[in-house]
Each structure stands twice: as structure tokens, then as C-alpha cells.
């Protein structure tokens, strides 16, 4: 009798475990604003309270905005452009940006602040501009903080920069259309990052065509082409961000075999 009860008990435990594994994991979300754009976080599984998680994400983004912003006169970057030594945090981003400049044979150039200002897309100044890599770098730092808190199955997005954790996440890619937001493609991300660069959100019209906020380092002028975008999927968001900028400069004809690239026109 005791043996039978024990067997029944084991069966019940196994059944409950199987049932629990079969149940869909609840997905939760948070939203906020940083670096001049919206951010969103989705996650599955256990995590700190939403208020604590929101604070952690906001803290990371605020920290790195203070390091990299060209719009804050007291940021590490602004002070560096005025002749002050780079902070350890800023040095870390500069080294990555300069490495990306080498990898892209100069198609990505972080020293174009004056040119971006002349094009009408940045504050006055000369020197370093990290807008082509900064958001992606900050997204990677958020992902690190989430994992340190035990949140491993997540999707975090900051404007066009996205990173996914351990779980598989469906990510939408919109058409390069300034008039409407239309989803044209969807990809699955898992332990990957995605970034999109285009000329359909920040642009000016001219007789030559659509003037982009993205500068071609080879000419010192804005890239001019019809509304278009390039999305790059990579292992981290900083590289995806910088490569999407470089590839938008180089054009659709340039092939980068080590990356997953999606062009839309």
C-alpha cells in the first residue's frame, strides 16, 4: 500500500512538472524614454519588481547618455571635444568606434561632428560624434545589467537598436517610409542584436534628393539617395549599429559576408 502511494505521488509530481513546462511563460513589458527616443523591454520568467527593473534600465541609459551625448554641454564627450581628457567610460567607446572605423575601411568615422552640424543634424562643435554607435553600445550595457539581475530571456529596444537574450523573439522591421509605419519584414532574434540605419526619419529635401543625417566620410557630405534603410544583425548591438551606418554609406552594392544584412528601398 505504501509503495503504491509512493508511486502515485511520484506520478503526480512528474505530471505537474510536465504541465508546468507546457504552460506558456508570461510575457511582461516596460516602456520609457531616453537618449531622445523611446525604449521598450519585454521579458519572460522571474525578475525583480517592474519598478525596480525600470529604475535599473533608466539608470544604465542615463549613465551612458551622460558619457556620449553631443547635446549635453557637460557630458564626457562634450568636455572631451573641448580639450578635456577622456573619461575611462568614454575611452571604452572611443576604442570601439576607432576599431570599427578600421574594420569598415573608414566608411564608419566617429570624428564627423562638424560635418553633421553643417548638415543640420547636430549641435555646433568639432571632433567626436558617437551617434553612429552610441545607442547600440548603450543597448549592450542594458543587456549586461539585465543578465546581472537574473533576467536572461528578454528583448530590449532603443529606437532602431534591438537586442535579444536567451529566448527566441520576433522582431519587426518597418518600411523606409516617412509617412506611415508599415511592417514589411520580421526576423527571429536569439542572443543576437539588430540595428537599422536609414534616411526616412532624419532627413531634409533638396534638389538633389533626400539629404540624410548620415555623412559619407569620403566626401564630408550627407548621403543622398531615395528613402531607404539597411538593417544589420550581429552578435552585439554596438557592432550592428556601426555597421548599419557604414553600409548605408557604402551602398547596397557593397557586400559584407560576415553579417546578415537586409536592405529596403
C-alpha positions as CSV (number, residue, x, y, z in Angstrom):
1,X,0.0,0.0,0.0
2,X,2.8,2.4,1.0
3,X,4.7,1.5,-2.2
4,X,1.6,2.2,-4.3
5,X,1.0,5.6,-2.7
6,X,4.7,6.5,-3.3
7,X,4.4,5.5,-7.0
8,X,1.2,7.6,-7.3
9,X,3.0,10.5,-5.6
10,X,5.9,10.3,-8.0
11,X,3.5,10.2,-10.9
12,X,1.7,13.3,-9.7
13,X,4.9,15.2,-9.3
14,X,6.1,14.3,-12.8
15,X,2.7,15.2,-14.2
16,X,2.8,18.6,-12.5
17,X,6.3,19.3,-13.8
18,X,5.3,18.4,-17.3
19,X,2.2,20.5,-17.1
20,X,4.2,23.5,-15.8
21,X,6.7,23.2,-18.6
22,X,3.9,23.1,-21.2
23,X,2.3,26.2,-19.9
24,X,3.3,29.4,-21.8
25,X,5.6,31.7,-19.9
26,X,4.0,35.0,-19.1
27,X,5.5,37.9,-21.1
28,X,5.7,41.3,-19.4
29,X,6.8,44.7,-20.7
30,X,8.1,48.1,-19.7
31,X,8.5,51.4,-21.6
32,X,10.4,54.6,-21.1
33,X,12.2,57.5,-22.7
34,X,16.0,58.1,-23.0
35,X,18.5,59.5,-25.5
36,X,15.8,61.4,-27.3
37,X,13.8,58.3,-28.1
38,X,11.5,55.6,-26.7
39,X,12.8,52.3,-25.2
40,X,10.9,49.1,-24.5
41,X,11.7,46.0,-22.6
42,X,9.9,42.6,-22.8
43,X,10.9,39.7,-20.7
44,X,9.8,36.2,-19.6
45,X,10.4,34.4,-16.4
46,X,11.3,35.7,-13.0
47,X,12.6,39.2,-12.5
48,X,12.8,42.0,-9.9
49,X,9.7,44.1,-9.5
50,X,8.8,46.1,-12.6
51,X,9.5,49.4,-10.7
52,X,13.0,48.2,-9.8
53,X,13.6,46.9,-13.3
54,X,12.5,50.2,-14.8
55,X,14.9,52.0,-12.5
56,X,17.8,49.8,-13.4
57,X,17.3,50.3,-17.2
58,X,16.8,54.0,-16.8
59,X,19.9,54.3,-14.7
60,X,22.1,52.5,-17.3
61,X,20.8,54.6,-20.2
62,X,21.2,57.9,-18.2
63,X,24.8,56.9,-17.3
64,X,25.8,56.3,-20.9
65,X,23.9,59.3,-22.2
66,X,25.9,61.5,-19.8
67,X,29.1,59.9,-21.3
68,X,28.2,60.1,-25.0
69,X,25.7,62.9,-25.6
70,X,26.7,65.7,-28.0
71,X,23.6,67.6,-26.9
72,X,24.7,67.9,-23.2
73,X,27.3,70.6,-22.6
74,X,28.6,68.8,-19.5
75,X,28.8,65.3,-21.0
76,X,32.1,63.4,-21.0
77,X,32.0,63.7,-24.8
78,X,31.3,67.4,-24.9
79,X,34.1,68.1,-22.4
80,X,36.5,65.8,-24.4
81,X,35.7,67.8,-27.6
82,X,36.6,71.0,-25.7
83,X,40.0,69.6,-24.8
84,X,39.4,67.7,-21.5
85,X,40.9,64.1,-21.2
86,X,38.5,61.3,-22.0
87,X,36.9,59.6,-19.0
88,X,37.5,55.8,-18.7
89,X,34.0,55.1,-19.9
90,X,34.4,57.4,-22.9
91,X,37.7,55.8,-23.8
92,X,36.0,52.5,-23.9
93,X,33.5,53.7,-26.6
94,X,36.2,55.6,-28.5
95,X,38.4,52.5,-28.8
96,X,35.4,50.5,-30.1
97,X,34.5,53.3,-32.6
98,X,38.0,53.6,-33.9
99,X,38.2,49.8,-34.3
100,X,35.0,49.9,-36.3
101,X,36.5,52.6,-38.5
102,X,39.4,50.3,-39.3
103,X,37.1,47.3,-39.9
104,X,34.9,49.3,-42.3
105,X,37.9,50.9,-44.1
106,X,36.8,54.3,-43.0
107,X,33.1,54.1,-44.0
108,X,32.3,54.5,-40.3
109,X,34.1,57.6,-39.0
110,X,33.3,58.9,-35.4
111,X,35.1,62.2,-36.0
112,X,32.5,64.0,-38.0
113,X,30.7,66.2,-35.5
114,X,31.4,69.4,-37.5
115,X,30.2,67.8,-40.8
116,X,27.0,66.6,-39.1
117,X,26.4,70.1,-37.7
118,X,26.9,71.7,-41.1
119,X,24.4,69.3,-42.5
120,X,21.9,70.5,-39.8
121,X,21.7,67.4,-37.6
122,X,23.9,68.1,-34.7
123,X,24.9,70.9,-32.3
124,X,27.8,73.2,-33.1
125,X,31.2,71.8,-32.4
126,X,34.2,69.9,-33.8
127,X,35.6,66.5,-33.0
128,X,34.0,63.3,-31.9
129,X,30.4,62.3,-32.7
130,X,29.3,58.8,-31.4
131,X,25.7,58.9,-32.7
132,X,26.5,56.1,-35.1
133,X,27.5,53.7,-32.4
134,X,26.3,55.2,-29.1
135,X,22.8,53.8,-28.9
136,X,23.9,50.3,-29.8
137,X,26.6,50.5,-27.2
138,X,24.1,51.6,-24.5
139,X,21.7,48.8,-25.5
140,X,24.5,46.3,-24.9
141,X,25.1,47.7,-21.5
142,X,21.4,47.4,-20.7
143,X,21.6,43.7,-21.7
144,X,24.5,43.2,-19.3
145,X,22.6,44.8,-16.5
146,X,19.5,42.6,-17.2
147,X,21.6,39.5,-17.0
148,X,23.3,40.6,-13.8
149,X,19.7,40.8,-12.3
150,X,18.8,37.3,-13.5
151,X,16.7,38.5,-16.5
152,X,18.0,36.3,-19.3
153,X,15.0,35.9,-21.6
154,X,14.4,39.4,-22.8
155,X,14.0,41.7,-25.8
156,X,15.2,45.3,-25.4
157,X,14.8,48.1,-28.0
158,X,16.0,51.6,-28.1
159,X,14.7,53.3,-31.3
160,X,16.1,51.2,-34.1
161,X,18.6,49.3,-31.9
162,X,17.5,45.9,-30.5
163,X,19.0,43.1,-28.5
164,X,17.5,39.7,-27.6
165,X,18.5,37.4,-24.7
166,X,18.2,33.6,-24.4
167,X,14.7,33.2,-25.7
168,X,13.6,33.5,-29.3
169,X,11.9,36.8,-30.1
170,X,10.0,38.1,-33.1
171,X,11.3,41.5,-34.2
172,X,9.5,43.6,-36.8
173,X,11.4,45.7,-39.4
174,X,9.5,48.7,-40.8
175,X,9.5,50.0,-44.4
176,X,11.6,53.1,-45.0
177,X,8.6,55.3,-45.4
178,X,8.4,58.7,-43.6
179,X,4.7,59.0,-43.9
180,X,3.5,55.8,-42.3
181,X,4.8,53.0,-40.1
182,X,4.4,49.7,-42.1
183,X,5.9,46.4,-41.1
184,X,7.4,44.7,-44.1
185,X,9.7,42.1,-42.6
186,X,10.0,40.0,-39.4
187,X,13.1,38.2,-38.1
188,X,13.7,35.9,-35.1
189,X,16.5,37.0,-32.7
190,X,18.0,34.9,-30.0
191,X,21.3,36.0,-28.3
192,X,21.6,38.5,-31.2
193,X,21.3,42.2,-31.9
194,X,19.8,44.2,-34.7
195,X,20.2,47.8,-35.8
196,X,18.8,49.8,-38.6
197,X,20.1,53.0,-40.3
198,X,18.1,54.9,-42.9
199,X,17.2,58.3,-44.2
200,X,13.4,58.2,-43.6
201,X,13.3,59.7,-40.0
202,X,16.0,62.3,-40.0
203,X,16.3,64.0,-43.4
204,X,16.0,67.1,-45.5
205,X,14.8,67.5,-49.0
206,X,16.9,69.2,-51.7
207,X,17.0,69.5,-55.4
208,X,19.5,66.6,-55.4
209,X,17.2,64.3,-53.4
210,X,16.8,63.1,-49.8
211,X,19.6,64.5,-47.7
212,X,20.5,62.1,-44.9
213,X,21.8,62.8,-41.4
214,X,24.5,60.2,-42.2
215,X,27.7,61.6,-43.5
216,X,29.9,59.9,-46.1
217,X,33.4,60.3,-44.7
218,X,34.9,60.1,-48.2
219,X,33.2,63.3,-49.3
220,X,32.3,65.0,-46.0
221,X,28.8,65.4,-47.3
222,X,25.4,63.8,-46.4
223,X,24.5,60.6,-48.2
224,X,21.8,61.5,-50.8
225,X,19.6,58.7,-52.1
226,X,15.9,57.8,-52.2
227,X,14.2,56.7,-49.0
228,X,16.0,53.5,-47.9
229,X,17.3,51.6,-44.9
230,X,19.8,48.9,-44.0
231,X,19.4,46.5,-41.1
232,X,22.3,44.6,-39.7
233,X,22.0,41.5,-37.4
234,X,25.2,40.8,-35.3
235,X,26.2,39.3,-32.1
236,X,26.2,42.7,-30.3
237,X,24.3,45.9,-30.8
238,X,27.3,48.3,-31.0
239,X,28.7,46.5,-34.0
240,X,25.3,46.2,-35.6
241,X,24.7,49.9,-35.1
242,X,28.1,51.0,-36.5
243,X,27.9,48.5,-39.4
244,X,24.4,49.7,-40.4
245,X,25.8,53.2,-40.6
246,X,28.9,52.1,-42.6
247,X,26.8,50.0,-45.0
248,X,24.3,52.9,-45.6
249,X,27.4,55.0,-46.7
250,X,28.8,52.2,-48.9
251,X,25.5,51.4,-50.6
252,X,23.6,48.2,-51.5
253,X,26.3,47.1,-53.9
254,X,28.8,46.5,-51.1
255,X,28.8,43.0,-49.6
256,X,29.9,42.2,-46.1
257,X,29.8,38.4,-45.9
258,X,30.3,38.1,-42.2
259,X,27.0,39.9,-41.5
260,X,23.3,39.3,-42.0
261,X,22.1,42.4,-43.9
262,X,18.7,43.5,-45.0
263,X,18.3,46.4,-47.5
264,X,15.0,48.1,-48.1
265,X,14.2,50.8,-50.7
